Amino acid sequence: MGGVTAIVFGLILGFTQWVQAYMSIQHTAKTKAKNTDIEKKEIDPTSMEAALDPELMQKMMLYMLPVMLAVSAFFFPLGVGLYWFIGTLFVIAQQWYVNNKK
C-alpha cells in the first residue's frame, strides 16, 4: 500500500475514468437523439437482451468503474495505476476527437 500518494493517485485515476465515461455517454446520447426514427425492436422479457439494458450499463460504467479503479489503484503497484491513467488519457483524447468530428 502506498499511503497518501496512492490515495491521491487513485482519486485522480477515478476522476479521469469518470470524465472518459461521461464523454462517451454524452456522445451516445447525441447519436441516439439523431437516430430517433429507427424503429425499436420487440424484446422478449425472458431473453438475455432484456437483462442487459444499455442505459443501465452506461450508468454503472459512469459511477462504479471509476470507484473500482480508484480502490484498485490503492492496492496495486503505482505502475499499474499509471498504466491505467495514461491509457485513459489517450481514450479521452480519442473520445474528444470523435465527439467534435463533423
C-alpha positions, 0 to 999 in steps of 0.5 A, a space after each residue: 500500500 502506498 499511503 497518501 500518494 496512492 490515495 491521491 493517485 487513485 482519486 485522480 485515476 477515478 476522476 479521469 475514468 469518470 470524465 472518459 465515461 461521461 464523454 462517451 455517454 454524452 456522445 451516445 446520447 447525441 447519436 441516439 437523439 439523431 437516430 430517433 426514427 429507427 424503429 425499436 425492436 420487440 424484446 422478449 422479457 425472458 431473453 438475455 437482451 432484456 437483462 442487459 439494458 444499455 442505459 443501465 450499463 452506461 450508468 454503472 460504467 459512469 459511477 462504479 468503474 471509476 470507484 473500482 479503479 480508484 480502490 484498485 489503484 490503492 492496492 496495486 503497484 503505482 505502475 499499474 495505476 499509471 498504466 491505467 491513467 495514461 491509457 485513459 488519457 489517450 481514450 479521452 483524447 480519442 473520445 474528444 476527437 470523435 465527439 467534435 468530428 463533423 
